[in-house]
């Protein structure tokens, strides 16, 4: 870590004396993502994809003319997939320390 140059105060001879000081520690971001939020995001992502696939399957292969069941499951999957994918991307980008992404932005 580079050091800072500071002018020494109280020098009696008038010369410009400089001393090296350590850079103050900044607040470092946590390296690991929050575990409960990460688990919820992954479960929403996987659950949403599963429900969307099952909804399409039920809609296309239902033999009893009840397509509404497949459509309802598909819509549930979409509702689960959207926040899961957003949160998963934010967690991944924060973990990779991409500029502009931080764990505090995760809902």
Secondary structure as UniProt FT lines:
FT   STRAND          4..7
FT   TURN            9..10
FT   STRAND          18..21
FT   HELIX           35..61
FT   TURN            63..64
FT   HELIX           67..95
FT   TURN            96..97
FT   TURN            99..100
FT   HELIX           103..105
//
